[in-house]
């Protein structure tokens, strides 16, 4: 009973440590890493290297590939860019087995103590998240210690030894490796368990190599699950990951079946007499070998994926979330950036609606007016859905920068929704103008057009600043918003003069006043959107515009 307890407790601690450490890594560096992913995928070779390093840092190829699938699904990364990261992730995931093979269990208590102190006694969120990483690392090695002790005790049971000794069928080894990894959702965990069993003499090195091949295929499960509700490119990215490991399994399986002795000699030459090191090095060498032979023909993986999953995504209705989607797998590391791009989409729809409303006002275009009202319904739909999604995000632990920004995203969605309402108000004015044959002077039309042009330019700059997070245009935005405020006051004075001279009817005068006031408020909302990326808004104490 003690043996079973130690084995289960050790496995539980190992899984907890792996998950806790991986999540801590993503929380501590998720936002910075996302920026690096985009920068490092321009060149395919650099993408492979970065994918390996990134996965080694966050200790999970599953997390990396799910993140990549999420980026592809959101349109933030092309299928071509994803290939290098996927290839590299398969190499980076072997770092866990390498660490396990070094037998660092003796220092596990000290690692646990350091991690606990950082989490309990330090107040800075950044330090606490690093503490999570250290604590997870300690739990991982404490789990290894318990499992190793339990496996050592298995030697006292001849029936267990006989059963394991008979485990020599290569195909059964591949199947078991696949099934166990698919259940545990981590090839790193499965390979580490195999490594410990081999180190205790419970299974031979040859069958370990076939286990590893099965683990490689099982590691595709998280990405496949993440892609099920995604678009076709995200499914293709997951398929490329599957093909990489299946084709690699076939080639390496043939090599092992035909030349096992040569492979074992190579492993012992590299690793010495340590079985643990042999298993860890075999895992790394297999992944490096696959990457080397598949890298030159990586474009064929893309072509094959397009052949197996042909065509483009067809959406029956515009009423859908393009970047967030209805995913079954929630990825905290990419959730905020997907929300930002969905909000940017909503903002661009609001700009289009503003343009169409003003064009309809000047041109008496009933078709554009109908389009404005229809698109306003879509903007309201996005407002509701994005807000609901942001409410979900608040319930999760996100990377530090993301969690700090979520509050401002609610305000940006509200600002864009209000801009959409102002566009609808302009459409209402256009309807009234042509229904009641309200005449504007040429100067009034010219002034209105001039102010509208300034406001749209400001809105585009503010939305770009929000989406990119680059505040370099902030001074220009503030200056332009001040100009719009001044322009609104000037146009109001001009309007009063025209009214006094009888050049403008009272009805036209009221409409003109409402229009330029609405445009000025759009400028205020635009500035709010730009300020949302800053820690504080110098005007945050002012009354909220509507």
Secondary structure, DSSP 8 states (H G I E B T S, - for coil): -HHHHHHHHHHHHHHHHHHHHHHHHHHHHHHHHHHHHHHHTSSHHHHHHHHHHHHHHHT-HHHHHHHHHHHHHTTSS-HHHHHHHHHHHHHHTTHHHHHHHT--GGGHHHHHHHHHHHHHH---HHHHHHHHHHHHHHHHHHHHHHHHHHHHHGGG-HHHHHHHHT---HHHHHHHHHHHHHHHT-HHHHHHHHHHHHHTTSS-HHHHHHHHHHHHHHTTHHHHHHHTTS-HHHHHHHHHHHHHHHHHHHHHHHHHHHHHHHHHHHHHHHHTT-HHHHHHHHHHHHHHHHHHHHHTTHHHHHHHHHHHS-S----S-S-S-SSS---SS--HHHHHHHHHHHHHHHHHHHHHHHHHHHHHHHH--HHHHHHHHHHHHHHHHHHHHHHHHHHHHHTS---HHHHHHHHHHHHHHHHHHHHHHHHHHHHHHHHHHHHTT----HHHHHHHHHHHHHHHHHHHHHHHHHHH--GGGHHHHHHHHHHHHHHHHHHHHHHHHHHHTT-S-HHHHHHHHHHHHHHHHHHHHHHHHHHTTSS--TTTTS----
